[in-house]
Amino acid sequence: MKNETSNNGIRMQDSTATVLTVTEAAEFLRVSQSIIRRLIREKRIPYFQIEGRYLFHLPALEAWISQKIVTAEGVPSSEKAHETANSIWNRQKGASDGNH
């Protein structure tokens, strides 16, 4: 098995791996290994343990990240996008109604 870099920049033994080591999780999240280990200690990140090794299921990390996303106003990004689209639509509709 050779080292490969995946699409998300993680250096893994197998680029199709869905299980990450502490080092790979740190690279994936762009943080230090010590931050990963602190999150493990505080049970603030999804992980599992085999034979004393901390491992991370990539889809679980991605879901965890999705839950952490905050917009400037604290509104989930999908709701904010819908509100913005409606606002633009209403302004354009109002402008075109006023021109006729």
C-alpha positions as CSV (number, residue, x, y, z in Angstrom):
1,M,0.0,0.0,0.0
2,K,1.4,3.4,-0.9
3,N,0.7,6.8,0.5
4,E,-1.8,8.8,-1.6
5,T,-3.3,12.2,-1.2
6,S,-7.1,12.2,-1.5
7,N,-9.3,14.9,-3.0
8,N,-9.6,16.6,0.4
9,G,-5.8,16.7,0.8
10,I,-5.6,14.0,3.5
11,R,-2.5,11.8,3.2
12,M,-3.8,8.2,3.7
13,Q,-2.5,4.8,3.1
14,D,-5.7,4.1,1.1
15,S,-7.5,7.1,-0.5
16,T,-10.8,5.2,-0.3
17,A,-10.6,4.8,3.5
18,T,-13.5,5.9,5.5
19,V,-11.7,5.4,8.8
20,L,-9.1,8.0,9.8
21,T,-6.4,8.0,12.3
22,V,-5.7,10.9,14.7
23,T,-3.2,12.3,12.3
24,E,-5.5,12.0,9.3
25,A,-8.4,13.5,11.2
26,A,-6.2,16.4,12.3
27,E,-5.2,17.0,8.6
28,F,-8.8,16.7,7.5
29,L,-10.0,19.3,10.0
30,R,-6.9,21.4,9.5
31,V,-6.1,21.4,13.3
32,S,-3.3,20.0,15.4
33,Q,-3.2,16.4,16.7
34,S,-3.3,17.9,20.3
35,I,-6.6,19.6,19.5
36,I,-8.0,16.3,18.2
37,R,-6.8,14.5,21.4
38,R,-8.4,17.2,23.6
39,L,-11.7,16.9,21.7
40,I,-11.5,13.1,22.3
41,R,-10.8,13.6,26.1
42,E,-13.8,16.0,26.3
43,K,-15.9,13.6,24.2
44,R,-16.7,16.5,21.8
45,I,-15.9,14.7,18.6
46,P,-17.2,11.3,17.3
47,Y,-14.6,8.6,17.5
48,F,-14.2,4.9,18.3
49,Q,-11.4,3.0,19.8
50,I,-9.7,-0.3,18.8
51,E,-6.8,-1.8,20.7
52,G,-6.1,1.6,22.3
53,R,-6.1,3.5,18.9
54,Y,-8.5,6.4,18.4
55,L,-10.2,6.2,15.0
56,F,-12.7,8.3,13.2
57,H,-15.4,7.3,10.7
58,L,-15.2,9.9,7.9
59,P,-19.0,10.2,7.4
60,A,-19.5,10.8,11.1
61,L,-16.8,13.5,11.1
62,E,-18.5,15.2,8.1
63,A,-21.9,15.0,9.8
64,W,-20.3,16.5,13.0
65,I,-18.9,19.4,10.9
66,S,-22.3,20.0,9.3
67,Q,-23.7,20.4,12.8
68,K,-21.0,22.9,13.7
69,I,-21.7,25.3,10.8
70,V,-23.0,28.7,12.0
71,T,-24.0,31.6,9.8
72,A,-23.4,35.2,10.9
73,E,-26.9,35.5,12.2
74,G,-27.1,32.0,13.7
75,V,-29.6,30.8,11.0
76,P,-28.9,27.5,9.4
77,S,-27.3,28.2,6.0
78,S,-30.1,26.5,4.0
79,E,-32.8,28.7,5.6
80,K,-30.6,31.8,5.1
81,A,-30.2,31.0,1.4
82,H,-33.9,30.6,1.0
83,E,-34.6,33.9,2.7
84,T,-32.0,35.7,0.6
85,A,-33.4,34.3,-2.6
86,N,-36.9,35.4,-1.6
87,S,-35.7,38.8,-0.7
88,I,-34.0,39.3,-4.1
89,W,-37.0,37.9,-5.9
90,N,-39.4,40.3,-4.1
91,R,-37.1,43.3,-4.8
92,Q,-36.8,42.5,-8.5
93,K,-40.5,41.8,-8.8
94,G,-41.3,45.1,-7.0
95,A,-38.9,47.0,-9.3
96,S,-40.5,45.5,-12.5
97,D,-44.0,46.2,-11.2
98,G,-43.1,49.8,-10.7
99,N,-41.8,50.2,-14.2
100,H,-45.1,49.3,-15.9
